[in-house]
Amino acid sequence: MNIASLVLRAHPDRLAALKKAVCAIPGSEVHAISSKDGQMIITVEDTPDHACADALVKVQQLDHVMSITLAYEHSEPDC
């Protein structure tokens, strides 16, 4: 199992569209949005068909993403 928490930064006007795009990526979830700061808190995790690392790359490549900061990462063997 792999899980990571990210802080995404974008122009505040783009956050609604980015939320939809992030939620469309398997294993990704939006937890908080700060329209004032243009920030979004996201987690990405492994799914049966997609790796956490793949989700990280897809989030980073979304249009209008200015930056992403990895805030936390956890890995452990699957049981």
Secondary structure, DSSP 8 states (H G I E B T S, - for coil): -EEEEEEEEE-GGGHHHHHHHHHTSTTEEEEEEETTTTEEEEEEE--SSS-HHHHHHHHHTSTTEEEEEEEEEEE----
